[in-house]
Amino acid sequence: MDQREVETMIKSLQKALAEKDGVTDVITIMEKLKKDVVPTEDLLRATKAGMVVAKQRGHTDKTVGKLASEIVTKWKKTVEAEKAKKQAKMASSPAKISSPAPTETKAFTGDKSKRRWETDKVDVKRTGTPSRDACIGLMYNGLAFMSEDASDLIISKAVEVEGEAFKAFGGDNPEYRAKMRSLFQNLKAASNRELGPRVMSNEILADRFVVMSYEDLKSAKRREEDNKLNEDNMKKAQVPQVQQSISDSLRCGRCSQKKVAYTQAQTRSADEPMTTFCECTHCGHRWKINADIR
């Protein structure tokens, strides 16, 4: 199936998803995608097929969700296997990165919250440079956290991300190491659980991932919360402040100075005098008077 055919299938899938009674058509189209598409990174990027299908893993229909997971897993393995072959032929960075050896083909079934390269028994020594290998291990831990993806897929992606970061920051330097730590922290954040799957599914490509800013890395929920907080702060900042007047007839009961600022407000019924709130500008003493200042 060539690019044009895949694009047509994806458009048909999106149309079926938009229809209320389109589940049967969705399943038919996805089964055809699973059977006939031979994925490449360029094909998935051009058609956005991986992103569209990956989003259906959480579909309300269990058959659709299961089928989407199977397709994503199959496509990932095919793309990563092809990428591993290319990495073995050409060095993408000064230190040659060996192609990952397949270690696991089945989805992970243990405690996803405790996954680490050590417990998954993955070899992270890929570059010959201890500090870079440590960063690969760090990236593996971030991508593996709460993930069901197989270890061979995760280590392949971790190697790819580290290689792109190494190139983007000009080698193994403090900026490169700080960025790798920052990416790890974002992958582990409870408020950003969709970040790891987006990287693994190539919705976020490795070369873009390593240069994303703090704002770019935020989850949609966190960005919405921050925007609301900013709006609330703006509204508070725009509330007009009550202007204080200075009286030379009021005397502070603490320091006896006649430097008293005051404001007035109607705190009782309309036929009662206004309440006067006083503050001595000399000593800071505050009090109130239930009477107008004339």
C-alpha positions as CSV (number, residue, x, y, z in Angstrom):
1,M,0.0,0.0,0.0
2,D,1.6,3.3,-1.1
3,Q,1.4,6.7,0.5
4,R,-1.7,7.8,-1.4
5,E,-3.6,4.7,-0.5
6,V,-2.7,5.0,3.1
7,E,-3.8,8.7,3.1
8,T,-7.1,7.7,1.6
9,M,-7.5,4.9,4.3
10,I,-6.7,7.4,7.1
11,K,-9.3,9.9,5.8
12,S,-11.9,7.1,5.6
13,L,-11.0,6.1,9.2
14,Q,-11.4,9.7,10.5
15,K,-14.7,10.0,8.7
16,A,-16.0,6.7,10.2
17,L,-14.8,7.8,13.7
18,A,-16.8,11.0,13.4
19,E,-20.0,9.1,12.8
20,K,-22.0,7.8,15.7
21,D,-22.7,4.4,14.2
22,G,-19.4,4.0,12.5
23,V,-17.7,1.4,14.7
24,T,-18.1,-1.4,12.2
25,D,-16.5,0.6,9.5
26,V,-13.7,1.7,11.9
27,I,-12.9,-1.9,12.7
28,T,-12.9,-2.9,9.0
29,I,-10.6,-0.1,8.0
30,M,-8.2,-0.7,10.9
31,E,-8.0,-4.4,10.1
32,K,-7.0,-3.5,6.5
33,L,-4.4,-1.1,7.8
34,K,-3.0,-3.8,10.1
35,K,-2.8,-6.4,7.3
36,D,-1.7,-4.3,4.2
37,V,0.4,-1.4,5.4
38,V,4.2,-1.9,5.5
39,P,5.2,1.1,7.6
40,T,8.3,3.2,7.3
41,E,9.1,6.3,9.4
42,D,8.7,8.5,6.4
43,L,5.3,7.0,5.5
44,L,3.9,7.3,9.0
45,R,5.2,10.9,9.3
46,A,3.7,12.0,5.9
47,T,0.3,10.4,6.4
48,K,0.1,10.9,10.2
49,A,-1.3,7.3,10.3
50,G,0.6,6.4,13.5
51,M,-0.8,9.4,15.4
52,V,-4.4,8.8,14.2
53,V,-4.4,5.1,15.0
54,A,-2.5,5.6,18.4
55,K,-5.2,7.9,19.6
56,Q,-7.8,5.1,19.3
57,R,-6.1,2.9,21.9
58,G,-8.4,4.6,24.4
59,H,-11.5,4.2,22.3
60,T,-14.7,3.4,24.2
61,D,-15.2,0.3,22.0
62,K,-12.8,-2.4,23.4
63,T,-12.4,-4.1,20.0
64,V,-11.3,-0.8,18.4
65,G,-8.9,-0.1,21.3
66,K,-7.3,-3.5,21.2
67,L,-6.9,-3.4,17.4
68,A,-5.3,0.1,17.6
69,S,-2.8,-1.2,20.2
70,E,-1.9,-4.2,18.0
71,I,-1.4,-2.0,15.0
72,V,0.8,0.5,16.9
73,T,2.9,-2.3,18.4
74,K,3.4,-4.0,15.0
75,W,4.3,-0.7,13.2
76,K,6.7,0.2,16.0
77,K,8.6,-3.0,15.7
78,T,8.8,-2.7,11.9
79,V,10.0,0.9,12.0
80,E,12.5,0.3,14.8
81,A,13.9,-2.8,13.2
82,E,14.6,-0.8,10.0
83,K,16.1,2.1,12.0
84,A,18.4,-0.3,13.9
85,K,19.7,-1.6,10.5
86,K,20.5,2.0,9.4
87,Q,22.2,2.9,12.6
88,A,24.4,-0.1,12.3
89,K,25.6,1.1,8.8
90,M,26.2,4.8,9.5
91,A,27.5,6.7,12.6
92,S,25.1,9.5,13.4
93,S,27.5,10.9,16.1
94,P,31.2,11.1,16.9
95,A,30.9,8.0,19.1
96,K,29.6,5.1,17.2
97,I,26.3,3.7,18.6
98,S,25.8,0.0,18.3
99,S,22.5,-1.2,17.2
100,P,20.3,-2.5,20.0
101,A,20.1,-6.3,20.3
102,P,16.6,-7.6,20.5
103,T,15.9,-8.6,24.1
104,E,12.1,-8.8,24.4
105,T,9.3,-9.0,21.9
106,K,6.3,-9.3,24.2
107,A,4.5,-6.4,25.9
108,F,5.6,-5.8,29.5
109,T,3.3,-7.3,32.1
110,G,5.0,-6.5,35.5
111,D,4.8,-3.5,37.8
112,K,5.0,-0.6,35.3
113,S,5.7,1.9,38.0
114,K,9.0,0.2,39.0
115,R,10.5,-0.3,35.5
116,R,14.2,0.5,35.1
117,W,16.8,-0.7,32.7
118,E,18.4,-2.6,35.6
119,T,15.2,-4.6,36.4
120,D,14.4,-5.0,32.8
121,K,17.9,-6.4,32.3
122,V,18.7,-4.1,29.4
123,D,22.2,-3.3,28.2
124,V,22.6,0.5,28.1
125,K,26.3,0.4,27.1
126,R,25.9,1.6,23.6
127,T,28.4,4.4,23.0
128,G,31.6,3.5,24.8
129,T,31.3,6.7,26.8
130,P,30.1,6.1,30.4
131,S,28.4,9.5,30.8
132,R,26.5,9.0,27.5
133,D,25.5,5.5,28.4
134,A,24.2,6.8,31.8
135,C,22.0,9.2,29.9
136,I,20.7,6.4,27.7
137,G,19.8,4.5,30.9
138,L,18.1,7.7,32.3
139,M,16.1,8.1,29.1
140,Y,15.1,4.4,29.2
141,N,13.8,4.8,32.8
142,G,11.7,7.8,31.8
143,L,10.2,6.2,28.7
144,A,9.6,2.8,30.5
145,F,7.8,4.4,33.5
146,M,4.1,3.2,33.4
147,S,4.7,1.8,29.8
148,E,3.7,-1.6,28.5
149,D,6.1,-1.3,25.5
150,A,8.6,-4.1,25.0
151,S,12.2,-3.4,26.3
152,D,13.7,-3.6,22.8
153,L,11.5,-0.8,21.6
154,I,12.2,1.4,24.6
155,I,16.0,1.0,24.4
156,S,15.9,1.7,20.7
157,K,14.0,4.9,21.3
158,A,16.3,5.9,24.3
159,V,19.4,5.4,22.1
160,E,17.8,7.6,19.4
161,V,16.8,10.4,21.8
162,E,20.3,10.4,23.4
163,G,21.9,10.6,19.9
164,E,19.8,13.5,18.9
165,A,20.5,15.3,22.1
166,F,24.2,14.7,21.7
167,K,24.1,16.3,18.2
168,A,21.7,19.2,19.2
169,F,23.9,20.3,22.2
170,G,27.3,19.8,20.5
171,G,28.5,16.8,22.5
172,D,28.8,15.6,26.1
173,N,28.6,18.9,28.0
174,P,26.7,20.3,31.0
175,E,23.9,21.7,28.8
176,Y,23.4,18.2,27.2
177,R,23.3,16.5,30.6
178,A,21.0,19.1,32.0
179,K,18.6,18.6,29.1
180,M,18.6,14.8,29.5
181,R,17.7,15.2,33.2
182,S,15.0,17.7,32.4
183,L,13.4,15.3,29.8
184,F,13.6,12.5,32.3
185,Q,11.8,14.5,34.9
186,N,9.0,15.5,32.4
187,L,8.6,11.9,31.4
188,K,8.1,10.8,35.0
189,A,5.7,13.7,35.9
190,A,2.3,12.5,37.1
191,S,0.7,15.5,35.4
192,N,2.3,14.6,32.0
193,R,1.5,10.9,31.5
194,E,0.8,11.2,27.8
195,L,4.4,12.6,27.0
196,G,6.1,9.1,27.0
197,P,3.5,7.5,24.7
198,R,3.7,10.4,22.3
199,V,7.5,10.0,22.0
200,M,7.3,6.3,21.6
201,S,4.6,6.5,18.9
202,N,6.7,9.1,17.0
203,E,4.0,11.7,17.4
204,I,6.9,13.7,18.9
205,L,10.0,12.8,16.9
206,A,13.3,12.4,18.8
207,D,15.0,15.4,17.1
208,R,12.2,17.7,18.2
209,F,11.8,16.2,21.6
210,V,15.3,17.1,22.7
211,V,14.9,20.8,21.9
212,M,11.4,21.3,23.3
213,S,11.1,24.1,25.8
214,Y,9.6,23.9,29.2
215,E,6.3,25.3,27.8
216,D,6.3,22.9,24.9
217,L,6.8,19.9,27.2
218,K,3.7,20.8,29.4
219,S,0.7,18.5,29.1
220,A,-2.5,20.0,27.7
221,K,-4.1,19.8,31.2
222,R,-1.2,21.6,32.8
223,R,-1.2,24.3,30.1
224,E,-4.9,24.8,30.6
225,E,-4.4,25.2,34.4
226,D,-1.6,27.7,33.9
227,N,-3.6,29.7,31.4
228,K,-6.5,29.9,33.9
229,L,-4.2,30.9,36.7
230,N,-2.7,33.7,34.5
231,E,-6.2,34.9,33.6
232,D,-7.2,35.0,37.3
233,N,-4.1,36.9,38.1
234,M,-4.7,39.4,35.3
235,K,-8.3,39.9,36.6
236,K,-7.0,40.5,40.1
237,A,-4.5,43.0,38.8
238,Q,-7.1,44.9,36.9
239,V,-9.4,45.3,40.0
240,P,-9.3,49.0,40.9
241,Q,-7.9,49.7,44.3
242,V,-9.8,51.9,46.7
243,Q,-8.1,55.2,46.9
244,Q,-7.2,56.4,50.4
245,S,-7.6,59.9,51.6
246,I,-5.4,61.7,54.1
247,S,-7.1,63.5,57.0
248,D,-5.7,66.2,59.2
249,S,-8.6,66.0,61.6
250,L,-8.0,62.4,62.7
251,R,-5.4,61.6,65.4
252,C,-3.8,58.3,65.9
253,G,-4.6,56.9,69.3
254,R,-1.2,55.2,69.5
255,C,1.4,57.8,68.4
256,S,-0.9,60.9,68.5
257,Q,0.2,61.9,65.0
258,K,-2.3,63.5,62.6
259,K,-1.1,61.6,59.6
260,V,-4.1,59.3,59.1
261,A,-5.2,57.7,55.8
262,Y,-8.7,56.5,55.6
263,T,-11.3,54.8,53.3
264,Q,-15.0,54.5,53.7
265,A,-17.5,51.7,52.9
266,Q,-21.2,51.1,53.5
267,T,-21.0,48.0,55.6
268,R,-24.4,48.4,57.3
269,S,-27.9,49.3,56.2
270,A,-28.3,52.3,53.8
271,D,-29.7,54.6,56.6
272,E,-26.7,54.0,58.8
273,P,-23.5,56.1,58.6
274,M,-20.6,54.7,56.5
275,T,-17.8,52.9,58.2
276,T,-14.4,54.6,58.1
277,F,-11.3,52.5,58.1
278,C,-8.3,54.4,59.4
279,E,-4.5,53.7,59.2
280,C,-1.8,55.8,60.7
281,T,0.9,56.5,58.0
282,H,3.4,57.1,60.8
283,C,3.2,54.0,63.0
284,G,0.9,51.7,61.0
285,H,-1.8,51.5,63.7
286,R,-5.3,50.6,62.2
287,W,-8.8,51.1,63.6
288,K,-12.3,51.8,62.3
289,I,-15.0,54.4,63.1
290,N,-18.7,53.8,62.5
291,A,-19.2,57.4,61.3
292,D,-18.7,59.6,58.3
293,I,-15.7,61.9,58.1
294,R,-16.8,65.3,57.1
